[in-house]
Each structure stands twice: as structure tokens, then as C-alpha cells.
Amino acid sequence: MAVVSALLLGAIVIVASGHDPLAAYRALASGALGDARGWTRTLANSVPLALAGLAVAFAFRGGLFNIGAEGQLVLGAVAAAWAGRATFSWVDALAPTAPLPWFAGPTALLAGLAAGALAGAVWGAIPGALKAWRGAHEVITTIMLNYVGLSLVGWLIGGVLRDPASPFARTAAVPVAARLPALDVGGLRVHAGLLLALLAAAAVAHFLARWKAGFALRVVGHNPDAARYAGVSVARATLATMAASGALAGLAGAVETLGRHHLYQPGLAGGIGFDAIAVALLGGARPAGVLPAALLFGAMDAGATRMQRAAGVPSDIIDVVQALILALVAAQVLVRWLWRLPEGVGEGGAARDLAAGWGENR
């Protein structure tokens, strides 16, 4: 209902700007889902949103608000670009007079993915440690670390990691053999990051539902005092949760680098880390919900250009609709009032948890 409400309110904005909302939404759907090219763009947009959304949702399940996915993502992206190229060069240097070893590409690819996840985990662990042992609220520290991370990456690609052959501040391209392979499914060409996103969602769901550590994480998220009474170290759980959340966000950046752009340059993230907050909330902070939420946001991003060209509606309207979705998912009382839903319908979930816990030092 929050999505429907946001689309209706977005239609009012479109009418106010002097355009036809039906034509706008028809063009949006056509650009995102009308043909194989549209589906390809939609799925390519959805992959990093799904991984970053899983990162935010994982933290939510532990009672934490990771607003720093953007910084973790860009650090993961630049780490993957460096590690993928460096590892490929190192393996190649082992046999300078022989053909390139067959394992050079896969080794560099795995190194790039691992480096991206590790960089995100380290950046996520910093606010986790500050929360666990100093009581600093993770919302504030993760927001601040976004800017620190973006500045750090800007310094790296403008200095030690800059491609000397390029006039622009960016990393060198990752060798073709070290990139995520393309998948051709029914005419859709999407890189293998799509499979990684599906596997990550399955792994997170299995961990939360079946593992002892996953149960402990959920207990900490629901009631830290009860978890502490049961013998769970809330401090260690907080640190581990933020580090794992950062690793998922860093993996999202690595997938963007190794599967789509093949290098890091400014603007690669494109606000994915911030959109991931809305994706996680819309998905109820559950992997099964994050995937379709990421697909919805990916479709809106993919169809925005067609909407602007065919219907003359500025693509910025999509940002308005996405912001409305986030606001309405969080403001459940407003949605119930708009649709005259009875009390209790739509309550609970990630949006409720988002409103709780402010100012608590665990």
C-alpha cells in the first residue's frame, strides 16, 4: 500500500508539472520491462541494490541502523578494482615466458570480490566498535564515515591508485579475464553478480533462521537486555553485525566494479547505498522481501530515461516517488489513514524497529 500510495502521490506531482501521469507510468514500465534491453537494465540496476539492501536489512535485524552503506560500497568498489588488477599482474609475473596461467583470471576475480567485502567489513566494523564500547550511536557515525570514505576514495584514485594513462581521476580497468562473466538467459545479458545476489540472499536467510549466531543476532536486535541475561555478548554481536553488514555493502561495490563498470571512477555508487535503506525497509528487513524491493527500484531507475524521452516527464520524478515510498513505509499510520485500514494492519517490521532504540547505549 505504501508503494501504491507513493505512485498515486507521484501522479499528482506529474499532473502539477503539466504532464500526463498515465503516459508517464506507461513509458516507465515500457522502458524497464517492455523488452529484453529494458529487463537487462532493470536486472543490472537491481543487483547492487539487492546486495546493499541486504547489508542494511542485516543490520536492522540486529537492531542497528547502518546508514553508511554508501561509504562501504565505494570503498569495496575501489578495493575490488585495485585487487583484481594487482592479483592478475602478480599471477602473470610468475610465468613471464610462458602462456598466461588459466587460473589467473578466476584468482584475480575472487581476490577482487574478497577485497571489496573486506574493505566494506573494516569500514562497517568501525561504527560497530564505537557503538559496542563507547556508546556512540551508529546512525551518526555511519553518516560521518560516508563522507570520510568518499574523501578517502577520492584521494586514492587521484593519487596512488590513479590510472596514469587516463586524464581523469579513476583506477585502471580490470583485465577482461578478471571480470564477472556475462550470463545470457533468454536474450538477457546480465553479469554473474545476479547469481551472487541470489546466493547472498539465501545465505543471509539461512544464517538468520538456522544458525545459533543468527538467532543470537536476532535476540540482540529485539531485546539486548534479554540477550545479555542469556549470556550473549552484546558488544561482540554489535561489532560482528556491523562488520557483516559492511561486507555485504562492500560486495555490492565490488560487483559493480567487476561486473558492470570494470574500473572505479567518481559517481559509480550513484546513491545506491542510500537507496538501499528504502529497499531494506520496503522488504521488511528480510531477504525474501529485499529482492523484489530491489527489483522495483531497479525497474524505476531503468525506466526513468524512457519516461523522460517519451512522456517529457523529468526523470527526477522517480527520485520523488522513491522518497515517498521510504516516507510512507516508515509512516505506517499515514498509510492506514489514507486507505482507512483498521488498527493493527501493517504494523511492525523494519519500519517499527527503525523508530525504536534511539539514544540507547548498549
C-alpha positions as CSV (number, residue, x, y, z in Angstrom):
1,M,0.0,0.0,0.0
2,A,2.9,2.3,0.6
3,V,4.1,1.7,-3.0
4,V,0.6,2.3,-4.4
5,S,0.3,5.5,-2.3
6,A,3.6,6.8,-3.5
7,L,2.7,6.2,-7.1
8,L,-0.6,8.0,-6.7
9,L,1.1,10.9,-5.0
10,G,3.8,10.9,-7.7
11,A,0.9,11.1,-10.2
12,I,-0.3,14.2,-8.5
13,V,3.2,15.7,-8.8
14,I,3.3,14.8,-12.5
15,V,-0.1,16.5,-13.1
16,A,1.1,19.5,-11.2
17,S,4.1,19.7,-13.6
18,G,1.8,19.7,-16.6
19,H,2.2,16.1,-17.8
20,D,0.0,13.0,-18.2
21,P,0.7,10.5,-15.4
22,L,-0.7,7.6,-17.3
23,A,1.6,8.2,-20.2
24,A,4.5,8.7,-17.8
25,Y,4.0,5.5,-16.0
26,R,3.3,3.6,-19.3
27,A,6.6,4.8,-20.6
28,L,8.3,4.0,-17.3
29,A,7.0,0.4,-17.5
30,S,7.9,0.1,-21.1
31,G,11.5,1.3,-20.5
32,A,12.0,-1.1,-17.6
33,L,10.1,-4.2,-18.6
34,G,9.0,-3.8,-22.2
35,D,11.8,-5.7,-23.9
36,A,15.0,-7.6,-23.3
37,R,17.1,-4.5,-23.2
38,G,14.8,-3.0,-20.6
39,W,14.9,-6.1,-18.5
40,T,18.7,-6.2,-18.8
41,R,19.0,-2.6,-17.4
42,T,16.5,-3.5,-14.7
43,L,18.4,-6.5,-13.5
44,A,21.7,-4.8,-13.8
45,N,20.4,-2.0,-11.6
46,S,18.8,-4.4,-9.1
47,V,21.9,-6.4,-8.3
48,P,23.9,-3.8,-6.3
49,L,20.6,-2.6,-4.8
50,A,19.9,-6.1,-3.6
51,L,23.3,-6.6,-2.0
52,A,23.3,-3.2,-0.4
53,G,19.7,-3.7,0.7
54,L,20.7,-7.0,2.3
55,A,23.5,-5.1,4.1
56,V,21.1,-2.6,5.6
57,A,18.5,-5.3,6.4
58,F,21.1,-7.5,8.1
59,A,22.0,-4.6,10.5
60,F,18.3,-3.9,11.1
61,R,17.8,-7.5,12.2
62,G,20.5,-6.9,14.8
63,G,18.8,-3.7,16.0
64,L,21.3,-1.5,14.3
65,F,20.9,1.2,11.6
66,N,23.6,1.1,9.0
67,I,23.3,4.4,7.2
68,G,26.9,4.0,5.9
69,A,26.3,1.6,3.1
70,E,27.3,4.2,0.6
71,G,30.7,4.7,2.0
72,Q,31.2,1.0,2.5
73,L,30.1,0.4,-1.1
74,V,32.6,2.8,-2.7
75,L,35.5,1.5,-0.6
76,G,34.6,-2.0,-1.7
77,A,34.4,-0.9,-5.3
78,V,37.8,0.7,-5.4
79,A,39.4,-2.1,-3.4
80,A,38.0,-4.6,-5.9
81,A,39.4,-2.6,-8.8
82,W,42.8,-2.5,-7.2
83,A,42.9,-6.1,-6.0
84,G,41.6,-7.6,-9.3
85,R,44.2,-5.8,-11.4
86,A,47.0,-6.3,-9.0
87,T,46.4,-10.0,-8.5
88,F,46.2,-10.6,-12.2
89,S,49.5,-8.8,-12.7
90,W,51.1,-10.8,-9.9
91,V,50.0,-14.2,-11.3
92,D,51.1,-13.1,-14.7
93,A,54.5,-12.2,-13.4
94,L,55.0,-15.7,-12.0
95,A,55.4,-17.1,-15.6
96,P,56.8,-14.2,-17.7
97,T,58.0,-16.6,-20.5
98,A,55.0,-19.0,-20.5
99,P,51.4,-18.6,-21.5
100,L,49.2,-16.9,-19.0
101,P,48.1,-19.4,-16.4
102,W,44.5,-20.4,-16.8
103,F,43.8,-19.6,-13.2
104,A,45.0,-16.0,-13.4
105,G,41.5,-14.7,-14.2
106,P,39.5,-16.6,-11.6
107,T,42.1,-15.9,-9.0
108,A,42.0,-12.2,-9.7
109,L,38.2,-12.2,-9.7
110,L,38.0,-13.9,-6.4
111,A,40.6,-11.6,-5.0
112,G,38.6,-8.6,-6.2
113,L,35.4,-9.8,-4.6
114,A,37.2,-10.7,-1.3
115,A,38.9,-7.3,-1.2
116,G,35.7,-5.5,-1.8
117,A,33.9,-7.4,1.0
118,L,36.9,-7.0,3.4
119,A,37.1,-3.2,2.8
120,G,33.4,-2.9,3.5
121,A,33.7,-5.0,6.6
122,V,36.5,-2.9,8.0
123,W,34.6,0.3,7.4
124,G,31.5,-1.2,8.9
125,A,33.4,-2.5,11.9
126,I,34.5,1.0,12.9
127,P,31.0,2.3,13.9
128,G,30.3,-1.2,15.3
129,A,33.2,-0.9,17.7
130,L,32.3,2.7,18.6
131,K,28.8,1.6,19.4
132,A,29.8,-1.5,21.3
133,W,32.5,0.0,23.6
134,R,31.9,3.8,23.6
135,G,28.1,4.0,23.2
136,A,28.3,6.2,20.0
137,H,25.1,5.9,18.0
138,E,25.7,4.1,14.7
139,V,23.4,6.4,12.7
140,I,25.7,9.4,13.4
141,T,29.0,7.5,13.0
142,T,27.9,5.8,9.8
143,I,26.7,9.0,8.2
144,M,30.0,10.7,9.1
145,L,32.0,7.8,7.8
146,N,30.2,8.0,4.4
147,Y,31.9,11.4,3.9
148,V,35.2,10.2,5.2
149,G,35.1,7.1,2.9
150,L,34.2,9.2,-0.2
151,S,37.0,11.6,0.6
152,L,39.4,8.7,1.1
153,V,38.5,7.1,-2.2
154,G,38.8,10.5,-4.0
155,W,42.3,10.8,-2.6
156,L,43.2,7.3,-3.6
157,I,42.0,7.5,-7.2
158,G,43.6,10.9,-7.6
159,G,47.0,9.6,-6.3
160,V,48.4,6.2,-5.7
161,L,45.6,4.3,-7.5
162,R,45.1,6.7,-10.4
163,D,45.4,5.3,-13.9
164,P,48.4,7.0,-15.4
165,A,47.0,6.6,-18.9
166,S,43.8,8.5,-18.1
167,P,43.4,12.3,-17.9
168,F,40.7,11.7,-15.4
169,A,40.8,10.6,-11.7
170,R,40.0,6.9,-11.9
171,T,41.5,3.5,-11.5
172,A,42.9,1.4,-14.3
173,A,40.5,-1.1,-15.9
174,V,40.3,-4.6,-14.5
175,P,41.6,-7.2,-17.1
176,V,38.8,-8.9,-19.0
177,A,39.7,-12.3,-17.6
178,A,39.2,-10.9,-14.1
179,R,35.7,-9.6,-14.6
180,L,32.4,-11.2,-13.7
181,P,31.3,-13.3,-16.6
182,A,28.2,-12.3,-18.6
183,L,25.1,-14.6,-18.4
184,D,22.9,-14.9,-21.5
185,V,19.5,-16.1,-20.2
186,G,16.6,-15.9,-22.7
187,G,18.2,-13.0,-24.5
188,L,19.1,-11.1,-21.3
189,R,22.7,-10.4,-20.9
190,V,23.4,-9.9,-17.2
191,H,26.7,-10.4,-15.4
192,A,27.1,-13.2,-12.8
193,G,26.6,-10.7,-10.0
194,L,23.0,-11.6,-10.3
195,L,23.8,-15.1,-9.0
196,L,25.9,-13.7,-6.3
197,A,23.0,-11.5,-5.1
198,L,20.6,-14.5,-5.0
199,L,23.2,-16.6,-3.2
200,A,23.8,-13.8,-0.7
201,A,20.1,-13.5,0.0
202,A,19.8,-17.3,0.5
203,A,22.9,-17.3,2.8
204,V,21.6,-14.4,4.9
205,A,18.2,-16.0,5.3
206,H,19.7,-19.4,6.2
207,F,22.1,-17.8,8.7
208,L,19.3,-15.8,10.5
209,A,16.9,-18.7,10.6
210,R,19.1,-21.7,11.2
211,W,22.4,-20.7,12.8
212,K,22.9,-20.2,16.5
213,A,24.8,-17.0,15.8
214,G,21.9,-15.8,13.7
215,F,19.4,-16.5,16.5
216,A,21.7,-14.6,18.9
217,L,21.8,-11.6,16.5
218,R,18.0,-11.5,16.3
219,V,17.7,-11.7,20.1
220,V,20.1,-8.8,20.5
221,G,18.1,-6.9,17.9
222,H,14.8,-7.5,19.8
223,N,16.0,-7.1,23.3
224,P,19.6,-6.5,24.3
225,D,18.9,-7.0,28.0
226,A,17.4,-10.4,27.4
227,A,20.3,-11.4,25.2
228,R,22.8,-10.2,27.9
229,Y,20.9,-12.2,30.5
230,A,21.1,-15.3,28.3
231,G,24.9,-15.0,28.1
232,V,25.2,-13.3,24.7
233,S,27.9,-10.7,24.4
234,V,26.0,-7.8,23.1
235,A,29.3,-5.9,22.3
236,R,30.7,-8.7,20.2
237,A,27.3,-9.2,18.4
238,T,27.1,-5.5,17.6
239,L,30.7,-5.5,16.2
240,A,30.1,-8.6,14.2
241,T,26.7,-7.4,12.8
242,M,28.1,-4.1,11.6
243,A,31.2,-5.8,10.1
244,A,29.0,-8.4,8.2
245,S,26.6,-5.6,7.1
246,G,29.6,-3.6,5.8
247,A,30.9,-6.7,4.0
248,L,27.7,-7.1,2.1
249,A,27.8,-3.4,1.1
250,G,31.4,-3.7,0.1
251,L,30.5,-6.8,-2.0
252,A,27.9,-4.7,-3.8
253,G,30.6,-2.2,-4.7
254,A,32.9,-5.0,-5.9
255,V,30.1,-6.4,-8.1
256,E,29.5,-3.0,-9.7
257,T,33.2,-2.7,-10.4
258,L,33.9,-6.2,-11.6
259,G,30.7,-6.8,-13.4
260,R,29.5,-3.5,-14.8
261,H,32.0,-0.7,-14.9
262,H,35.3,-2.6,-14.8
263,L,37.0,0.3,-13.1
264,Y,36.3,2.8,-10.4
265,Q,35.5,6.4,-11.2
266,P,33.6,9.1,-9.2
267,G,29.9,8.6,-9.3
268,L,30.0,4.8,-9.6
269,A,27.8,4.4,-6.5
270,G,25.2,6.8,-7.7
271,G,23.4,6.8,-4.3
272,I,22.9,3.1,-4.2
273,G,23.9,2.9,-0.5
274,F,21.2,5.4,0.3
275,D,18.5,3.8,-1.9
276,A,19.4,0.5,-0.1
277,I,17.8,1.9,3.1
278,A,14.4,2.2,1.3
279,V,14.9,-1.2,-0.3
280,A,15.6,-2.8,3.1
281,L,12.6,-1.1,4.7
282,L,10.2,-1.9,1.8
283,G,11.4,-5.5,2.1
284,G,10.6,-5.7,5.8
285,A,14.4,-6.2,6.5
286,R,14.0,-9.8,5.3
287,P,16.0,-11.3,2.4
288,A,12.8,-12.6,0.7
289,G,11.4,-9.1,0.7
290,V,14.7,-7.2,-0.2
291,L,14.9,-9.0,-3.6
292,P,11.6,-7.8,-5.0
293,A,12.1,-4.4,-3.5
294,A,15.4,-4.1,-5.2
295,L,13.8,-5.2,-8.5
296,L,11.1,-2.5,-8.1
297,F,13.7,0.2,-7.5
298,G,15.9,-1.1,-10.3
299,A,12.9,-1.0,-12.7
300,M,12.1,2.5,-11.8
301,D,15.7,3.6,-12.4
302,A,15.8,1.7,-15.7
303,G,12.6,3.2,-17.0
304,A,13.2,6.8,-15.9
305,T,15.1,7.7,-19.1
306,R,12.3,6.3,-21.3
307,M,9.7,8.2,-19.3
308,Q,11.6,11.5,-19.8
309,R,12.1,10.9,-23.6
310,A,8.6,9.5,-24.4
311,A,6.4,11.4,-22.0
312,G,8.5,14.5,-21.4
313,V,8.4,14.0,-17.6
314,P,11.7,14.8,-15.8
315,S,13.4,11.6,-14.6
316,D,13.8,13.3,-11.2
317,I,10.2,12.4,-10.6
318,I,11.4,8.9,-9.9
319,D,13.5,10.2,-7.1
320,V,10.4,11.8,-5.7
321,V,8.4,8.5,-5.9
322,Q,11.2,6.6,-4.2
323,A,11.5,9.1,-1.4
324,L,7.7,8.9,-1.0
325,I,7.9,5.1,-0.7
326,L,10.5,5.4,2.0
327,A,8.5,8.0,3.9
328,L,5.3,6.0,3.7
329,V,6.9,2.8,4.7
330,A,8.2,4.5,7.8
331,A,5.0,6.4,8.4
332,Q,2.6,3.5,8.7
333,V,0.0,5.5,10.5
334,L,-0.3,7.8,7.5
335,V,-0.8,4.8,5.1
336,R,-3.5,3.3,7.3
337,W,-5.2,6.7,7.4
338,L,-5.1,7.2,3.6
339,W,-6.6,3.8,3.0
340,R,-8.8,3.7,6.1
341,L,-7.2,0.5,7.2
342,P,-8.1,-0.8,10.7
343,E,-5.7,-0.5,13.6
344,G,-3.0,-3.1,13.7
345,V,-2.9,-3.7,9.9
346,G,0.6,-3.1,8.6
347,E,2.2,-2.5,12.0
348,G,5.5,-4.0,12.9
349,G,8.5,-4.9,10.8
350,A,11.5,-2.9,9.9
351,A,9.8,0.4,10.0
352,R,8.7,-0.1,13.6
353,D,12.2,-1.1,14.6
354,L,13.6,2.0,12.8
355,A,11.6,4.2,15.1
356,A,12.9,2.4,18.2
357,G,16.2,2.4,20.0
358,W,17.4,6.0,19.5
359,G,19.7,7.1,22.2
360,E,20.2,3.6,23.7
361,N,23.8,2.8,24.7
362,R,24.1,-0.9,24.6
